Amino acid sequence: GIYRVKFWYILSLDTIEVGYAIATFDTGVNCGTKKARDWMAAIEAAKNKDPAKAMVGLREGFYFNLESMNRDKYHKFMKGWLARTNDLKKYIDITRLIV
């Protein structure tokens, strides 16, 4: 499908741990593949011990930054964005229990 071609394959997600792949995929869909790729490079350069959680953390920081730059425009999205990232954290934790 389109998500596999436009996001999963473009970000080379078959080559990384499943939780990190899921976090990066969802970030690519929500924030764009360029941002996801840039954050992957930063996470890998920092040799982060939990890259999946690092990806989610960068994303949350991005949302808070957007809101701080233009509260009138972005505040209305924060509840949904944060709910999505919280659900993503839970899903990553579940994948680690079954792998």
N, C-alpha and C positions, 0 to 999 in steps of 0.2 A: 503494500500500500504506500500511499504518499508519505506517511510519517517515517516509514522505514527508509525510503529513498531520500527524502528531503532533510531528514534529521539524523536518524540512527547511523546510516552509512557515511554521511558527510562528516560526522563527528568521530568516526571509527570506534564506535562503542562496543563492538564485538570483542575488542582486545583488552577491556578493563573489567574490574570487579563489578558484579551486577548492581550493587547499591549505588556505586559511583556512576555507572552507565545510566541508570534510571534517573538519578538526580541531574545528570548532564543533559540527558534527552529532554526532560521536562523543562529545564532551563532554556535549552535551545528553542523549544516550542514557545515558551512564555516570553523570553527576552531576546531571542534571535541567536542564530548559530554563531555569528561572529563573537558576540559577548561570551557565549558558552565556551568557545574555543580559546578565547583570551583568558578566561578564568581557569580553564584546564591547564594552560601553560603556566599560569601563576601558581596554581596548587602543586603542580608537578615540580616546578623550580624550588618551591619551599619544602618539598619532600614531606608534605602533610601526612600525618599518620592516619587520618580519617578523611580522605578526599571527598567522600559523599557529603558528609556534614559540612565540610569546608565550602563546597559548592552551594549548599543551601544557605550557609551563613553569608556568603558573598551576595547572593540574591536578595536576602533580607536587607542587607546593608544598602544595596542598590535601590530597593523600594523606599527605605527611609530617606535616602538621599534625594530621590525624586520628590518625595513629599515635602522635604525641607526646602527644596528649591522653588516649589510652586504648590503650596498647601491647597489653594482654592481648586486647582486642577486635579491633584492626585489623592487628596485625603479620602475621597469617596471610594477609592479602590483599595485602600490599605486593609480593610477587614477581609476582603476576599483574597488578596495577595497573601496575607499572613495565614489565613485558613488553608490555602493551597500549600504553602511551605510546611505548615504543621502536619498536614496530612502526608506530605512527602516524607518528612522525617519518620513518621510512624510506619509508612510503607517500607522504607529502607530498613528499619529495625526488624520488621517482619521477614524481609528477604534474608536477613542474616540468621534468623532462627531456623529457616527451612533449607538453607544451603549447606 
